[in-house]
Amino acid sequence: MGTRTKYLYLIAAAGFAFSAAGHDSSRRTIAVTRERSVLNSASQAQTDKFGTGTISGTVIVAGSQAAAARINMAADPACLKMHSGPTMNEEVVTGANGALKNVIVYISEGLGSRSFDPPKEPAVFEQKGCTYSPRILGMRAGQTLQLINSDPTSHNIHPAPQNNREWNIFQPPRSAPIEESFAREEIIPVKCNVHPWMKGYIAVFKHPYFAITDKDGAFDLKDVPPGDYTMEAWHEKYGVLTQKVTVEPNQTKTLEFVFKPQGTS
Ligand SMILES: [Cu+2]
């Protein structure tokens, strides 16, 4: 049964429920007609692409983590001057109860042949205070990537992709934003050829079902079509965890990913 047929079937079932509940039939007809006109006004393509499910949850890391190391920016006084206090390495950032920030959680399998147009707005990767903001950027294949240098010093942004074209671009202070893009899915490490401590990642997806955890380790994927999926949770230090999940229409599935670094149980 196609997705559209399924929707129509659901509407018919909803109509039946209305009548079983004793509502008068004219009101029922209006409700069903209204639902149908909503469906008709959305494009057929959209009906096929987006769903009503949600996959949300948290990512945690077991055990206690070593305190973050301080970054030494002394090599470039312009960088140093922008920070009043110490700058810490953000490879591992945790919140309460082991909540793990900066984990990319995404559907890795199960969307089949569906295709999704990338958003028209650019994804923005900023060099600010001689660090990348955000450290982990999620974006779509074919979407414009806008690179901004907000610092009074030069950067040389250098992604190291495996499946996309490699480039590196020198960006002096006060220069215009640079626009680039990536054609294929992958998680790409990014470094600055000027400042060795600058590290970030650009995660490229061909679909919209990805999220990057916040300090509470939380993620939330909305509008998921019904289906059986493989989910991955990727962290730059701890690697990848995988879980399967089945999503029905209008259903919220809650997952927990637990990284267990060596030495923890
Ligand atoms: Cu730099």
Residues whose N, C-alpha, C, O or C-beta is under 5 A from the ligand:
A	BS01	CU	S154 H155 N156 C192 V194 H195 M198
